[in-house]
Amino acid sequence: MAWDTARTQQLLLDAAVEEFAEFGPDGARIARIATRAGVNKERIYQYFGNKEQLFAAVLTSELGKLAAAVPLAPAPGERLDLGDYAGRVFDYHSANPHFSRLLAWEGLQCGSGSEEPAAGPERTAHYGEKVAAVAAAQRTGEVAGEVDPARLMFSVISLVNAWFTLPQMARLLLAGATDPRPAADREAVVTLVGRLTAPA
């Protein structure tokens, strides 16, 4: 019977997502990933190289899923609505809590500037498309133009991600909230991003 390479790689990626989200790149163990996947650990080295390369492959795969699930570009004839986009990203993070953890671990690892982000050139190109879409919307007056498009896009992404990477802050700040529903968190993000990006 032929070896199903694609299936084995996917099993390893799925297991690695769980391991890296729980323990981060430094705490993750190749042996545990192999055990979770039910695959010999030598396959990890064969398909992905070392642990750092596997983490990069995991991030690249997960970022691709987010990009496919939550596109920024509006349909032809529609205006760019960053509030709506923020709400859809919020929904994605709610359904995929491991994703924010992976980004947080990467941020801790790359915080000093000595480590390069995983799949840097590809992600730079991907984010460049988002920045270009925001810049185009700023030129037509659909989106506020006081802040340059890259910093505006970063602010939108950060506002959404903070709900998932700083849950302890949310719990402390919202201890006396009048509306404790999780849906109220999403509504707040959509409203804030909408006002932040609305033209004057």
N, CA, C and O of each residue as an XYZ file, in Angstrom:
800
protein
N       0.843     -1.190      0.000
C       0.000      0.000      0.000
C       0.877      1.238      0.000
O       1.832      1.311      0.772
N       0.577      2.205     -0.841
C       1.376      3.426     -0.944
C       1.182      4.281      0.308
O       0.096      4.328      0.885
N       2.263      4.956      0.714
C       2.223      5.836      1.877
C       1.497      7.131      1.506
O       1.824      7.760      0.500
N       0.533      7.519      2.300
C      -0.235      8.732      2.032
C       0.492      9.923      2.657
O       0.239     10.296      3.802
N       1.383     10.497      1.890
C       2.231     11.584      2.394
C       1.410     12.786      2.811
O       1.642     13.345      3.883
N       0.456     13.196      1.991
C      -0.354     14.384      2.294
C      -1.134     14.191      3.587
O      -1.211     15.101      4.413
N      -1.714     13.005      3.762
C      -2.478     12.734      4.988
C      -1.563     12.757      6.204
O      -1.925     13.306      7.244
N      -0.386     12.165      6.079
C       0.563     12.142      7.200
C       1.001     13.549      7.556
O       1.075     13.900      8.734
N       1.291     14.353      6.551
C       1.691     15.745      6.812
C       0.572     16.506      7.514
O       0.834     17.294      8.423
N      -0.676     16.276      7.099
C      -1.796     16.969      7.724
C      -1.990     16.510      9.167
O      -2.279     17.328     10.040
N      -1.837     15.220      9.425
C      -1.920     14.711     10.793
C      -0.872     15.370     11.680
O      -1.147     15.731     12.824
N       0.324     15.520     11.142
C       1.409     16.147     11.906
C       1.136     17.630     12.129
O       1.377     18.147     13.220
N       0.639     18.312     11.111
C       0.315     19.736     11.262
C      -0.788     19.931     12.295
O      -0.700     20.826     13.136
N      -1.820     19.104     12.238
C      -2.920     19.224     13.197
C      -2.432     18.993     14.620
O      -2.811     19.718     15.540
N      -1.589     17.977     14.795
C      -1.049     17.693     16.124
C      -0.122     18.811     16.580
O      -0.100     19.166     17.758
N       0.636     19.357     15.652
C       1.570     20.435     15.992
C       0.834     21.710     16.383
O       1.302     22.451     17.248
N      -0.312     21.977     15.758
C      -1.119     23.139     16.135
C      -1.465     23.059     17.616
O      -1.278     24.029     18.351
N      -1.963     21.921     18.053
C      -2.337     21.744     19.454
C      -1.131     21.894     20.371
O      -1.198     22.576     21.394
N      -0.038     21.257     20.003
C       1.171     21.285     20.843
C       1.748     22.690     20.950
O       2.057     23.149     22.049
N       1.895     23.368     19.833
C       2.471     24.716     19.849
C       1.540     25.714     20.539
O       2.004     26.601     21.255
N       0.233     25.574     20.328
C      -0.703     26.487     20.984
C      -0.644     26.324     22.492
O      -0.773     27.301     23.230
N      -0.450     25.095     22.956
C      -0.429     24.843     24.393
C       0.904     25.199     25.036
O       0.933     25.774     26.124
N       2.014     24.859     24.368
C       3.329     24.979     25.000
C       4.246     26.017     24.362
O       5.289     26.342     24.929
N       3.881     26.542     23.196
C       4.756     27.487     22.513
C       5.896     26.775     21.814
O       6.094     25.578     22.019
N       6.658     27.500     20.981
C       7.735     26.867     20.224
C       8.832     26.278     21.111
O       9.392     25.229     20.791
N       9.139     26.942     22.217
C      10.213     26.438     23.076
C       9.774     25.238     23.898
O      10.552     24.307     24.104
N       8.530     25.254     24.370
C       8.061     24.165     25.222
C       7.520     22.962     24.469
O       7.360     21.886     25.044
N       7.239     23.140     23.190
C       6.701     22.032     22.395
C       7.742     20.923     22.268
O       8.946     21.178     22.270
N       7.261     19.702     22.159
C       8.153     18.547     22.032
C       7.770     17.738     20.791
O       6.607     17.396     20.577
N       8.787     17.449     19.988
C       8.589     16.673     18.763
C       7.969     15.319     19.078
O       7.083     14.855     18.359
N       8.432     14.684     20.150
C       7.907     13.360     20.500
C       6.414     13.422     20.809
O       5.662     12.532     20.412
N       5.980     14.469     21.516
C       4.544     14.585     21.826
C       3.737     14.831     20.559
O       2.640     14.293     20.405
N       4.280     15.647     19.645
C       3.580     15.896     18.378
C       3.398     14.591     17.615
O       2.313     14.305     17.109
N       4.455     13.811     17.536
C       4.395     12.532     16.827
C       3.374     11.604     17.484
O       2.604     10.935     16.795
N       3.371     11.567     18.816
C       2.423     10.716     19.536
C       0.984     11.165     19.281
O       0.108     10.339     19.025
N       0.741     12.491     19.351
C      -0.604     13.018     19.078
C      -1.063     12.626     17.679
O      -2.225     12.281     17.465
N      -0.128     12.684     16.728
C      -0.473     12.395     15.333
C      -0.533     10.903     15.048
O      -1.117     10.482     14.050
N       0.075     10.095     15.927
C       0.147      8.666     15.670
C       1.098      8.338     14.536
O       0.889      7.397     13.770
N       2.166      9.153     14.448
C       3.129      9.033     13.347
C       4.534      8.978     13.939
O       4.805      9.616     14.956
N       5.416      8.227     13.314
C       6.813      8.172     13.750
C       7.431      9.559     13.659
O       7.263     10.254     12.657
N       8.157      9.970     14.719
C       8.690     11.337     14.747
C       9.702     11.608     13.641
O       9.949     12.765     13.299
N      10.282     10.569     13.087
C      11.225     10.777     11.984
C      10.535     11.417     10.778
O      11.175     12.103      9.981
N       9.243     11.191     10.652
C       8.492     11.808      9.545
C       8.482     13.337      9.676
O       8.480     14.046      8.671
N       8.476     13.838     10.909
C       8.497     15.293     11.114
C       9.762     15.878     10.511
O       9.717     16.868      9.781
N      10.881     15.260     10.821
C      12.155     15.755     10.281
C      12.198     15.600      8.760
O      12.745     16.446      8.052
N      11.616     14.512      8.276
C      11.606     14.253      6.836
C      10.770     15.290      6.088
O      11.184     15.781      5.037
N       9.585     15.627      6.630
C       8.668     16.509      5.919
C       8.869     17.990      6.230
O       8.655     18.843      5.370
N       9.279     18.292      7.453
C       9.309     19.693      7.870
C      10.679     20.205      8.290
O      10.866     21.416      8.413
N      11.628     19.329      8.512
C      12.934     19.768      8.998
C      12.947     19.750     10.515
O      12.579     18.746     11.126
N      13.363     20.842     11.128
C      13.448     20.891     12.589
C      12.176     21.483     13.201
O      11.217     21.788     12.492
N      12.183     21.637     14.518
C      10.998     22.127     15.227
C      10.643     23.549     14.801
O       9.463     23.868     14.652
N      11.642     24.405     14.602
C      11.384     25.786     14.178
C      10.702     25.816     12.814
O       9.798     26.619     12.583
N      11.134     24.947     11.920
C      10.526     24.895     10.590
C       9.098     24.347     10.659
O       8.228     24.753      9.890
N       8.875     23.426     11.585
C       7.520     22.911     11.770
C       6.610     24.010     12.315
O       5.466     24.138     11.878
N       7.106     24.802     13.261
C       6.311     25.915     13.784
C       5.982     26.905     12.669
O       4.861     27.407     12.592
N       6.954     27.185     11.809
C       6.714     28.081     10.675
C       5.658     27.491      9.746
O       4.804     28.217      9.238
N       5.713     26.185      9.522
C       4.724     25.536      8.655
C       3.332     25.609      9.275
O       2.346     25.815      8.567
N       3.251     25.441     10.595
C       1.969     25.536     11.292
C       1.391     26.933     11.140
O       0.222     27.093     10.787
N       2.217     27.954     11.409
C       1.731     29.330     11.294
C       1.298     29.651      9.869
O       0.257     30.270      9.652
N       2.096     29.230      8.907
C       1.765     29.483      7.505
C       0.421     28.845      7.152
O      -0.415     29.465      6.494
N       0.222     27.604      7.592
C      -1.032     26.901      7.325
C      -2.211     27.599      7.997
O      -3.251     27.803      7.372
N      -2.050     27.964      9.267
C      -3.143     28.595     10.003
C      -3.460     29.989      9.470
O      -4.626     30.381      9.422
N      -2.445     30.733      9.075
C      -2.675     32.056      8.491
C      -3.402     31.941      7.155
O      -4.249     32.771      6.822
N      -3.065     30.914      6.404
C      -3.764     30.676      5.138
C      -5.235     30.385      5.352
O      -6.080     30.825      4.573
N      -5.550     29.634      6.421
C      -6.951     29.337      6.733
C      -7.718     30.610      7.085
O      -8.849     30.810      6.642
N      -7.084     31.468      7.892
C      -7.725     32.732      8.257
C      -7.962     33.594      7.022
O      -9.047     34.147      6.841
N      -6.930     33.706      6.167
C      -7.054     34.540      4.966
C      -8.184     34.043      4.063
O      -8.915     34.843      3.477
N      -8.322     32.724      3.955
C      -9.379     32.168      3.103
C     -10.755     32.359      3.731
O     -11.739     32.607      3.033
N     -10.814     32.240      5.053
C     -12.109     32.325      5.734
C     -12.603     33.754      5.895
O     -13.808     34.004      5.907
N     -11.658     34.703      6.021
C     -12.047     36.090      6.308
C     -11.319     37.042      5.350
O     -10.383     37.728      5.761
N     -11.731     37.091      4.096
C     -11.089     38.025      3.166
C     -11.441     39.470      3.510
O     -12.516     39.760      4.036
N     -10.518     40.357      3.201
C     -10.763     41.781      3.468
C     -11.432     42.468      2.290
O     -12.278     43.343      2.477
N     -11.064     42.084      1.095
C     -11.520     42.789     -0.101
C     -13.042     42.771     -0.217
O     -13.652     41.705     -0.138
N     -13.655     43.926     -0.403
C     -15.108     43.964     -0.594
C     -15.500     43.450     -1.977
O     -14.674     43.414     -2.890
N     -16.734     43.064     -2.122
C     -17.240     42.647     -3.429
C     -17.266     43.867     -4.353
O     -17.362     45.000     -3.879
N     -17.180     43.645     -5.662
C     -17.209     44.771     -6.600
C     -18.430     45.656     -6.365
O     -19.554     45.164     -6.262
N     -18.199     46.955     -6.282
C     -19.270     47.905     -6.067
C     -19.597     48.165     -4.609
O     -20.386     49.061     -4.306
N     -19.004     47.396     -3.695
C     -19.250     47.600     -2.266
C     -18.090     48.361     -1.633
O     -16.951     48.291     -2.095
N     -18.411     49.094     -0.557
C     -17.370     49.840      0.134
C     -16.666     48.937      1.143
O     -17.219     47.939      1.604
N     -15.434     49.313      1.473
C     -14.664     48.577      2.468
C     -15.213     48.914      3.854
O     -15.228     50.078      4.254
N     -15.659     47.900      4.578
C     -16.230     48.085      5.912
C     -15.320     47.379      6.917
O     -15.441     46.174      7.134
N     -14.409     48.136      7.528
C     -13.458     47.535      8.450
C     -14.120     47.083      9.750
O     -13.620     46.170     10.407
N     -15.236     47.705     10.131
C     -15.978     47.229     11.300
C     -16.510     45.822     11.066
O     -16.381     44.950     11.926
N     -17.103     45.605      9.908
C     -17.600     44.277      9.545
C     -16.452     43.276      9.489
O     -16.573     42.152      9.977
N     -15.343     43.689      8.894
C     -14.166     42.817      8.815
C     -13.701     42.428     10.218
O     -13.421     41.257     10.475
N     -13.616     43.408     11.128
C     -13.190     43.126     12.499
C     -14.135     42.127     13.167
O     -13.687     41.246     13.901
N     -15.428     42.256     12.920
C     -16.394     41.314     13.484
C     -16.183     39.907     12.968
O     -16.284     38.940     13.724
N     -15.889     39.788     11.676
C     -15.665     38.460     11.104
C     -14.367     37.838     11.626
O     -14.304     36.631     11.858
N     -13.330     38.667     11.811
C     -12.080     38.162     12.391
C     -12.319     37.737     13.843
O     -11.802     36.712     14.286
N     -13.100     38.523     14.576
C     -13.453     38.184     15.955
C     -14.138     36.815     15.986
O     -13.817     35.977     16.828
N     -15.078     36.594     15.072
C     -15.784     35.308     15.008
C     -14.810     34.171     14.731
O     -14.926     33.092     15.312
N     -13.848     34.414     13.839
C     -12.872     33.373     13.499
C     -12.045     33.013     14.726
O     -11.830     31.836     15.014
N     -11.584     34.028     15.445
C     -10.793     33.765     16.653
C     -11.623     33.047     17.711
O     -11.109     32.181     18.420
N     -12.889     33.395     17.823
C     -13.763     32.726     18.787
C     -13.885     31.241     18.472
O     -13.889     30.402     19.373
N     -13.984     30.929     17.189
C     -14.128     29.536     16.763
C     -12.800     28.795     16.735
O     -12.777     27.564     16.761
N     -11.695     29.531     16.682
C     -10.352     28.935     16.572
C      -9.415     29.569     17.597
O      -8.491     30.288     17.218
N      -9.634     29.317     18.881
C      -8.859     30.008     19.913
C      -7.366     29.713     19.876
O      -6.564     30.487     20.399
N      -6.993     28.599     19.263
C      -5.565     28.278     19.172
C      -4.797     29.294     18.332
O      -3.599     29.492     18.536
N      -5.489     29.942     17.379
C      -4.794     30.824     16.442
C      -4.158     32.020     17.152
O      -3.004     32.356     16.887
N      -4.898     32.658     18.043
C      -4.341     33.791     18.788
C      -3.196     33.358     19.682
O      -2.226     34.093     19.867
N      -3.313     32.157     20.236
C      -2.225     31.652     21.076
C      -0.954     31.460     20.249
O       0.141     31.791     20.704
N      -1.098     30.934     19.052
C       0.076     30.757     18.181
C       0.726     32.101     17.873
O       1.950     32.223     17.921
N      -0.086     33.114     17.556
C       0.466     34.435     17.269
C       1.132     35.043     18.501
O       2.167     35.702     18.398
N       0.526     34.812     19.671
C       1.111     35.337     20.907
C       2.458     34.676     21.190
O       3.417     35.354     21.562
N       2.534     33.362     21.016
C       3.807     32.673     21.204
C       4.848     33.200     20.226
O       6.002     33.418     20.596
N       4.440     33.403     18.980
C       5.385     33.924     17.993
C       5.849     35.316     18.392
O       7.029     35.644     18.267
N       4.914     36.138     18.875
C       5.270     37.480     19.303
C       6.282     37.475     20.432
O       7.207     38.287     20.441
N       6.116     36.575     21.380
C       7.082     36.461     22.476
C       8.443     36.037     21.952
O       9.478     36.516     22.415
N       8.429     35.144     20.994
C       9.676     34.634     20.428
C      10.386     35.699     19.587
O      11.615     35.778     19.585
N       9.609     36.510     18.878
C      10.192     37.509     17.964
C      10.261     38.900     18.580
O      10.652     39.857     17.912
N       9.884     39.018     19.842
C       9.788     40.329     20.467
C      11.060     41.129     20.471
O      11.016     42.354     20.357
N      12.202     40.467     20.600
C      13.477     41.191     20.669
C      13.941     41.677     19.304
O      14.842     42.511     19.212
N      13.337     41.166     18.259
C      13.744     41.554     16.908
C      14.836     40.676     16.335
O      15.215     40.834     15.175
N      15.354     39.741     17.145
C      16.422     38.873     16.659
C      15.895     37.709     15.836
O      16.604     37.166     14.989
N      14.645     37.329     16.088
C      14.021     36.227     15.350
C      13.119     36.800     14.261
O      12.418     37.789     14.475
N      13.148     36.176     13.111
C      12.266     36.589     12.021
C      10.921     35.879     12.138
O      10.883     34.700     12.490
N       9.826     36.562     11.854
C       8.522     35.887     11.874
C       8.480     34.757     10.843
O       9.146     34.822      9.809
N       7.698     33.733     11.134
C       7.538     32.621     10.204
C       6.949     33.114      8.889
O       6.049     33.955      8.869
N       7.471     32.576      7.792
C       6.968     32.904      6.451
C       6.888     34.411      6.237
O       5.912     34.919      5.687
N       7.924     35.117      6.677
C       7.940     36.582      6.619
C       7.608     37.170      5.259
O       6.714     38.012      5.173
N       8.288     36.765      4.190
C       7.999     37.367      2.871
C       6.557     37.134      2.405
O       5.918     38.038      1.867
N       6.053     35.912      2.618
C       4.685     35.614      2.187
C       3.675     36.426      2.993
O       2.701     36.943      2.445
N       3.915     36.533      4.288
C       2.986     37.283      5.133
C       3.071     38.776      4.848
O       2.060     39.478      4.880
N       4.271     39.256      4.571
C       4.422     40.669      4.215
C       3.608     40.978      2.962
O       2.934     42.005      2.884
N       3.679     40.074      1.983
C       2.902     40.258      0.754
C       1.405     40.203      1.047
O       0.635     41.002      0.513
N       0.993     39.263      1.895
C      -0.428     39.121      2.241
C      -0.936     40.375      2.946
O      -1.985     40.912      2.591
N      -0.187     40.835      3.945
C      -0.606     42.037      4.668
C      -0.513     43.266      3.764
O      -1.277     44.218      3.922
N       0.424     43.239      2.818
C       0.536     44.339      1.861
C      -0.734     44.511      1.054
O      -1.125     45.633      0.732
N      -1.383     43.392      0.724
C      -2.652     43.466     -0.005
C      -3.730     44.128      0.842
O      -4.538     44.906      0.334
N      -3.740     43.817      2.136
C      -4.719     44.441      3.034
C      -4.455     45.943      3.152
O      -5.380     46.754      3.094
N      -3.192     46.297      3.315
C      -2.819     47.711      3.426
C      -3.197     48.452      2.150
O      -3.682     49.583      2.204
N      -2.976     47.816      1.002
C      -3.324     48.441     -0.277
C      -4.835     48.662     -0.378
O      -5.281     49.686     -0.896
N      -5.617     47.706      0.114
C      -7.078     47.858      0.084
C      -7.518     49.014      0.981
O      -8.417     49.775      0.624
N      -6.878     49.141      2.150
C      -7.204     50.255      3.043
C      -6.784     51.578      2.414
O      -7.528     52.557      2.469
N      -5.595     51.612      1.817
C      -5.112     52.836      1.169
C      -6.049     53.272      0.051
O      -6.332     54.460     -0.104
N      -6.529     52.305     -0.726
C      -7.462     52.631     -1.812
C      -8.755     53.204     -1.242
O      -9.309     54.158     -1.789
N      -9.240     52.619     -0.136
C     -10.471     53.114      0.487
C     -10.254     54.500      1.092
O     -11.177     55.313      1.123
N      -9.056     54.771      1.567
C      -8.754     56.107      2.083
C      -8.750     57.134      0.954
O      -9.225     58.256      1.131
N      -8.216     56.752     -0.201
C      -8.163     57.684     -1.342
C      -9.554     58.058     -1.830
O      -9.777     59.178     -2.291
N     -10.490     57.118     -1.729
C     -11.854     57.407     -2.189
C     -12.723     58.003     -1.078
O     -13.889     58.325     -1.306
N     -12.159     58.148      0.116
C     -12.896     58.739      1.218
C     -13.800     57.783      1.971
O     -14.596     58.218      2.802
N     -13.695     56.488      1.700
C     -14.532     55.503      2.395
C     -14.017     55.216      3.801
O     -14.784     54.837      4.686
N     -12.720     55.398      4.001
C     -12.063     55.108      5.277
C     -11.280     56.341      5.691
O     -10.701     57.031      4.852
N     -11.264     56.614      6.990
C     -10.543     57.777      7.513
C      -9.087     57.754      7.063
O      -8.445     56.704      7.032
N      -8.580     58.938      6.713
C      -7.230     59.011      6.179
C      -6.214     59.664      7.086
O      -5.096     59.941      6.652
N      -6.575     59.924      8.353
C      -5.648     60.608      9.252
C      -4.445     59.749      9.635
O      -3.370     60.276      9.924
N      -4.622     58.436      9.637
C      -3.556     57.505     10.004
C      -3.158     56.725      8.756
O      -4.012     56.327      7.964
N      -1.844     56.509      8.587
C      -1.412     55.792      7.378
C      -2.016     54.383      7.368
O      -2.270     53.816      8.430
N      -2.247     53.817      6.186
C      -3.021     52.576      6.076
C      -2.401     51.384      6.807
O      -3.133     50.544      7.331
N      -1.083     51.294      6.853
C      -0.453     50.162      7.543
C      -0.716     50.227      9.042
O      -1.051     49.216      9.660
N      -0.568     51.408      9.625
C      -0.815     51.551     11.067
C      -2.306     51.394     11.389
O      -2.667     50.876     12.446
N      -3.144     51.830     10.496
C      -4.580     51.661     10.711
C      -4.939     50.178     10.690
O      -5.690     49.705     11.543
N      -4.402     49.445      9.714
C      -4.676     48.007      9.631
C      -4.134     47.288     10.856
O      -4.790     46.395     11.393
N      -2.934     47.672     11.306
C      -2.356     47.072     12.507
C      -3.248     47.329     13.723
O      -3.440     46.442     14.555
N      -3.786     48.534     13.822
C      -4.653     48.877     14.950
C      -5.929     48.052     14.950
O      -6.387     47.616     16.007
N      -6.504     47.834     13.784
C      -7.718     47.025     13.680
C      -7.424     45.585     14.111
O      -8.166     45.000     14.900
N      -6.337     45.025     13.584
C      -5.966     43.652     13.930
C      -5.686     43.540     15.429
O      -6.110     42.584     16.079
N      -4.971     44.522     15.966
C      -4.615     44.498     17.389
C      -5.845     44.584     18.274
O      -5.935     43.900     19.293
N      -6.784     45.420     17.884
C      -8.003     45.592     18.679
C      -8.773     44.281     18.783
O      -9.308     43.948     19.840
N      -8.823     43.550     17.693
C      -9.504     42.250     17.717
C      -8.698     41.246     18.531
O      -9.240     40.582     19.415
N      -7.412     41.134     18.237
C      -6.586     40.103     18.881
C      -6.491     40.274     20.395
O      -6.371     39.289     21.124
N      -6.543     41.503     20.866
C      -6.383     41.736     22.303
C      -7.441     41.007     23.120
O      -7.163     40.585     24.243
N      -8.641     40.849     22.584
C      -9.697     40.141     23.317
C      -9.312     38.688     23.578
O      -9.797     38.075     24.529
N      -8.441     38.141     22.737
C      -8.087     36.724     22.843
C      -6.705     36.502     23.452
O      -6.441     35.447     24.027
N      -5.831     37.487     23.327
C      -4.491     37.332     23.891
C      -4.374     37.943     25.284
O      -3.404     37.671     25.992
N      -5.342     38.762     25.688
C      -5.348     39.372     27.017
C      -6.674     39.106     27.733
O      -7.322     40.045     28.195
N      -7.082     37.841     27.830
C      -8.387     37.558     28.441
C      -8.457     37.970     29.907
O      -9.528     38.306     30.413
N      -7.313     37.942     30.585
C      -7.303     38.333     31.997
C      -7.648     39.811     32.158
O      -8.322     40.188     33.116
N      -7.191     40.647     31.231
C      -7.526     42.070     31.274
C      -9.025     42.272     31.043
O      -9.666     43.090     31.703
N      -9.563     41.516     30.099
C     -11.006     41.618     29.832
C     -11.803     41.238     31.073
O     -12.761     41.922     31.435
N     -11.406     40.140     31.730
C     -12.132     39.711     32.933
C     -12.074     40.775     34.025
O     -13.079     41.062     34.676
N     -10.893     41.358     34.222
C     -10.738     42.368     35.271
C     -11.525     43.634     34.951
O     -12.218     44.178     35.811
N     -11.414     44.095     33.722
C     -12.074     45.338     33.344
C     -13.590     45.190     33.252
O     -14.330     46.139     33.508
N     -14.041     44.004     32.890
C     -15.472     43.792     32.684
C     -16.158     43.174     33.894
O     -17.303     42.732     33.805
N     -15.460     43.143     35.025
C     -16.034     42.520     36.231
C     -17.384     43.128     36.590
O     -18.275     42.423     37.064
N     -17.542     44.433     36.367
C     -18.810     45.081     36.693
C     -19.606     45.488     35.478
O     -20.457     46.374     35.555
N     -19.336     44.846     34.352
C     -20.014     45.227     33.107
C     -21.515     44.986     33.205
O     -21.966     43.999     33.787
N     -22.271     45.899     32.631
C     -23.732     45.760     32.658
C     -24.212     44.685     31.689
O     -25.297     44.131     31.863
N     -23.408     44.388     30.669
C     -23.781     43.371     29.686
C     -22.637     42.368     29.570
O     -21.684     42.602     28.826
N     -22.721     41.243     30.306
C     -21.619     40.288     30.310
C     -21.601     39.310     29.132
O     -20.734     38.438     29.070
N     -22.535     39.442     28.210
C     -22.600     38.498     27.085
C     -21.351     38.572     26.216
O     -20.860     39.669     25.953
N     -20.815     37.420     25.756
C     -19.695     37.452     24.811
C     -20.042     38.229     23.534
O     -19.176     38.853     22.920
N     -21.318     38.181     23.146
C     -21.723     38.917     21.943
C     -21.508     40.412     22.117
O     -21.280     41.124     21.139
N     -21.578     40.896     23.356
C     -21.348     42.323     23.605
C     -19.901     42.699     23.334
O     -19.621     43.832     22.941
N     -18.974     41.761     23.538
C     -17.562     42.009     23.232
C     -17.397     42.234     21.730
O     -16.719     43.164     21.293
N     -18.034     41.358     20.955
C     -17.960     41.493     19.499
C     -18.589     42.802     19.050
O     -18.031     43.514     18.215
N     -19.746     43.113     19.602
C     -20.430     44.358     19.227
C     -19.554     45.571     19.526
O     -19.521     46.529     18.753
N     -18.844     45.521     20.655
C     -17.960     46.628     21.012
C     -16.834     46.774     20.004
O     -16.497     47.887     19.600
N     -16.247     45.649     19.592
C     -15.158     45.691     18.608
C     -15.645     46.269     17.286
O     -14.999     47.144     16.709
N     -16.782     45.780     16.810
C     -17.317     46.264     15.529
C     -17.604     47.761     15.607
O     -17.280     48.503     14.679
N     -18.207     48.207     16.702
C     -18.530     49.623     16.860
C     -17.266     50.478     16.923
O     -17.171     51.513     16.264
N     -16.303     50.033     17.721
C     -15.063     50.815     17.880
C     -14.290     50.902     16.575
O     -13.819     51.977     16.205
N     -14.157     49.795     15.881
C     -13.431     49.810     14.605
C     -14.190     50.648     13.590
O     -13.582     51.391     12.821
N     -15.498     50.535     13.582
C     -16.293     51.348     12.659
C     -16.067     52.839     12.894
O     -15.902     53.603     11.943
N     -16.060     53.250     14.161
C     -15.866     54.675     14.468
C     -14.415     55.097     14.212
O     -14.157     56.204     13.740
N     -13.469     54.197     14.530
C     -12.064     54.495     14.316
C     -11.734     54.739     12.853
O     -10.878     55.559     12.523
N     -12.418     54.023     11.992
C     -12.071     54.059     10.575
C     -13.052     54.859      9.726
O     -12.840     55.014      8.523
N     -14.116     55.365     10.331
C     -15.098     56.131      9.564
C     -14.521     57.472      9.153
O     -13.841     58.123      9.946
N     -14.783     57.896      7.923
C     -14.301     59.218      7.501
C     -15.007     60.318      8.280
O     -16.161     60.176      8.684
N     -14.291     61.413      8.481
C     -14.859     62.547      9.251
C     -16.024     63.171      8.498
O     -16.628     64.130      8.980
